[in-house]
């Protein structure tokens, strides 16, 4: 199969791997109540495994990305897929809450990180045209997890105990992810002997990894991604609870999250097309500004229809912005270190996501209201917008190989 066709196989593989991996991790909220009822473990203790998972993703993202730069994406993604399936199986047999938190939180979170940065780096290297769309399609695959794996987990736990259900999820993860990971290949420019030639051209060809991680461009992308994810983390986690405090029944309130997720699917595609058409930075800047005011919109929502409207807009925007960071990395850093740099931005994003559950809980416990959560998210969103405004691409003369005389 020609490279021009196989690159879309890479996109499909990345989307499927991301969907199943994220779905495996995000099956925990589905198992939360059955686990608490069957084990007597506290809901707080069980759910804290998710926070541990986000932290594990953060602190392993760059390491997995660097390994994918050195070894290629296939061994990294294959390892992550295998460890993820094994971790879910072990978690289903955890004898204590502490054991569950360690296995599910640390191991599942770390193995999920082995999928995101290496696959995003791989996809960006396969595309010179339609790059924003390709990355957005992989991200869209990951965004399908709540609409595929979560309902599957709910169906399992409705007729089986949580241990059997989680073990079944582990089997599905292994059956899908391990074979699919074997489809992953290095970008053509980094295959075999071409690695040397690839290192001598392209964006900032002579830059070392240490120089890249100290560059203002990298630091700005890291800070922006942290503030961006902190902006939408709280609203994602707490909006259903906020809707219930407004008098909306729980069953109806949960559908708000579904509306947000469906809108996010469209946002990823549209923002990808816009990024290819108008440039990733321009679209990201406008998207971050819109995201800030989208979060603030929840303050004015009281009825279900208003929640749906805000969720649709907010989900469309925040999901659309996320893939554009990888495109900016590809446009400004050498291909041979994509995994490291994208892993660094992913680390910042995971840390930002970890702030939402805690901050929202503290705000509600202090003020008996979620208003300040959304006002705070608006302020964080404006911060992300102001930071990315300072991003300056590397000078064009440094980003092109010299032309022979």
Rosetta blueprint (number, residue, H / E / L):
1 X L
2 X L
3 X H
4 X H
5 X H
6 X H
7 X H
8 X H
9 X H
10 X H
11 X H
12 X H
13 X H
14 X H
15 X H
16 X H
17 X H
18 X H
19 X H
20 X H
21 X H
22 X H
23 X H
24 X H
25 X H
26 X L
27 X L
28 X H
29 X H
30 X H
31 X H
32 X H
33 X H
34 X H
35 X H
36 X H
37 X H
38 X H
39 X H
40 X L
41 X L
42 X L
43 X H
44 X H
45 X H
46 X H
47 X H
48 X H
49 X H
50 X H
51 X H
52 X H
53 X H
54 X H
55 X H
56 X H
57 X H
58 X H
59 X H
60 X H
61 X H
62 X H
63 X H
64 X H
65 X H
66 X H
67 X H
68 X H
69 X H
70 X H
71 X H
72 X L
73 X H
74 X H
75 X H
76 X H
77 X H
78 X H
79 X H
80 X H
81 X H
82 X H
83 X H
84 X H
85 X H
86 X H
87 X H
88 X H
89 X H
90 X H
91 X H
92 X L
93 X L
94 X L
95 X L
96 X L
97 X H
98 X H
99 X H
100 X H
101 X H
102 X H
103 X H
104 X H
105 X H
106 X H
107 X H
108 X H
109 X H
110 X H
111 X H
112 X H
113 X H
114 X H
115 X H
116 X H
117 X H
118 X H
119 X H
120 X H
121 X H
122 X H
123 X H
124 X H
125 X H
126 X H
127 X L
128 X L
129 X L
130 X L
131 X H
132 X H
133 X H
134 X H
135 X H
136 X H
137 X H
138 X H
139 X H
140 X H
141 X H
142 X H
143 X H
144 X L
145 X H
146 X H
147 X H
148 X H
149 X H
150 X H
151 X H
152 X H
153 X H
154 X H
155 X H
156 X H
157 X H
158 X L
159 X L
160 X L
161 X L
162 X H
163 X H
164 X H
165 X H
166 X H
167 X H
168 X H
169 X H
170 X H
171 X H
172 X H
173 X H
174 X H
175 X H
176 X H
177 X H
178 X H
179 X H
180 X H
181 X H
182 X L
183 X L
184 X L
185 X L
186 X L
187 X L
188 X H
189 X H
190 X H
191 X L
192 X L
193 X L
194 X H
195 X H
196 X H
197 X H
198 X H
199 X H
200 X L
201 X L
202 X L
203 X L
204 X L
205 X L
206 X L
207 X L
208 X L
209 X H
210 X H
211 X H
212 X H
213 X H
214 X H
215 X L
216 X H
217 X H
218 X H
219 X H
220 X H
221 X H
222 X H
223 X H
224 X H
225 X H
226 X H
227 X H
228 X H
229 X H
230 X H
231 X H
232 X H
233 X H
234 X H
235 X H
236 X H
237 X H
238 X H
239 X H
240 X H
241 X H
242 X H
243 X H
244 X H
245 X H
246 X L
247 X L
248 X L
249 X L
250 X H
251 X H
252 X H
253 X H
254 X H
255 X H
256 X H
257 X H
258 X H
259 X H
260 X H
261 X H
262 X H
263 X H
264 X H
265 X H
266 X H
267 X H
268 X H
269 X H
270 X H
271 X H
272 X H
273 X H
274 X H
275 X H
276 X H
277 X H
278 X H
279 X L
280 X H
281 X H
282 X H
283 X H
284 X H
285 X H
286 X H
287 X H
288 X H
289 X H
290 X H
291 X H
292 X H
293 X H
294 X H
295 X H
296 X H
297 X H
298 X H
299 X H
300 X H
301 X L
302 X L
303 X L
304 X H
305 X H
306 X H
307 X H
308 X H
309 X H
310 X H
311 X H
312 X H
313 X H
314 X H
315 X H
316 X H
317 X H
318 X H
319 X H
320 X H
321 X H
322 X H
323 X L
324 X H
325 X H
326 X H
327 X H
328 X H
329 X H
330 X H
331 X H
332 X H
333 X L
334 X L
335 X H
336 X H
337 X H
338 X H
339 X H
340 X H
341 X H
342 X H
343 X H
344 X H
345 X H
346 X H
347 X H
348 X H
349 X H
350 X H
351 X H
352 X H
353 X H
354 X H
355 X H
356 X H
357 X H
358 X H
359 X H
360 X H
361 X H
362 X H
363 X H
364 X H
365 X H
366 X H
367 X H
368 X L
369 X L
370 X L
371 X H
372 X H
373 X H
374 X H
375 X H
376 X H
377 X H
378 X H
379 X H
380 X H
381 X H
382 X H
383 X H
384 X H
385 X H
386 X H
387 X H
388 X H
389 X L
390 X L
391 X L
392 X L
393 X L
394 X L
395 X L
396 X H
397 X H
398 X H
399 X L
400 X L
401 X L
402 X L
403 X L
404 X L
405 X L
